[in-house]
Structure formats: structure tokens, C-alpha cells
Amino acid sequence: MGARLASIHSKAENRFVNDMAGFGSPLEKSQTTIGAKCFNGIWTWTDGSEFDYANWQDGRPIYKDTCGVTWADIPSYLNENTVEHFYWEDISCDKQTPTAVCKKLAFL
């Protein structure tokens, strides 16, 4: 309740989000919806936070007015020498993905 699609602000958070999506078990390449959204060529996070980190796959994003997904690049995931894991793609916001990761503020 009260959660929004995850915004990602660092390499460590990108890894955490993908681990939460179940990519710690490299069974297949699978997309997970995150809170990245493009409107008129400008990327934002749906939670309103600053879009200060991205991990786009080479050549992406390529479309306007799309949403961002992250996916496990299994060969890279299995090779710890790879600089970065869990690249992002842009897809139609109408496309459903197998998973989505949300987050919400913790109130102590």
C-alpha cells in the first residue's frame, strides 16, 4: 500500500532491485518494470525523484514516450568481471512484463 514503481539512483540500488525481481537465479533473460518513464524525450521517475542514474543497454533508449524495464543479461550476470549488470531497455508502457519492483518510504 502506498508503494510506487522503483526509482533507481545508483549501481548498488540497480543490483538490489534486480535481486528483488528474482534475477539472482539466472534462469532466463526476463524484463522487470521499473519507474522510469519518458514523455516528449525527457526521462523521469514516476515517484518524482531526480533522474540521476541510468544503466541503458548500448543503443538505448531509442523510443519516445516509453517506459523503462531492467533485465538480467545472463552472460554478464555470471561473469563477475563485467563492469555493470542488469541493463535497461525502453518499451511501450502498455506492454506487460513478468515482474515489477516497487518501493515505498519506511516510517519509523
Secondary structure as the mmCIF struct_conf table of DSSP 4:
data_model
#
loop_
_struct_conf.conf_type_id
_struct_conf.id
_struct_conf.beg_label_comp_id
_struct_conf.beg_label_asym_id
_struct_conf.beg_label_seq_id
_struct_conf.end_label_comp_id
_struct_conf.end_label_asym_id
_struct_conf.end_label_seq_id
STRN STRN1 ARG A 4 LEU A 5
HELX_LH_PP_P HELX_LH_PP_P1 ALA A 6 SER A 7
BEND BEND1 SER A 10 SER A 10
HELX_RH_AL_P HELX_RH_AL_P1 LYS A 11 MET A 20
TURN_TY1_P TURN_TY1_P1 ALA A 21 GLY A 24
BEND BEND2 SER A 25 SER A 25
BEND BEND3 LEU A 27 GLU A 28
STRN STRN2 GLN A 31 PHE A 39
TURN_TY1_P TURN_TY1_P2 ASN A 40 GLY A 41
STRN STRN3 ILE A 42 TRP A 45
TURN_TY1_P TURN_TY1_P3 THR A 46 ASP A 47
BEND BEND4 GLY A 48 GLY A 48
STRN STRN4 TRP A 56 TRP A 56
HELX_LH_PP_P HELX_LH_PP_P2 GLN A 57 GLN A 57
TURN_TY1_P TURN_TY1_P4 ASP A 58 GLY A 59
BEND BEND5 LYS A 64 ASP A 65
STRN STRN5 CYS A 67 TRP A 71
HELX_RH_AL_P HELX_RH_AL_P2 ILE A 74 LEU A 78
TURN_TY1_P TURN_TY1_P5 GLU A 80 ASN A 81
BEND BEND6 THR A 82 VAL A 83
BEND BEND7 PHE A 86 PHE A 86
STRN STRN6 TYR A 87 ILE A 91
TURN_TY1_P TURN_TY1_P6 CYS A 93 ASP A 94
BEND BEND8 PRO A 98 PRO A 98
STRN STRN7 THR A 99 ALA A 100
STRN STRN8 CYS A 102 LYS A 103
#
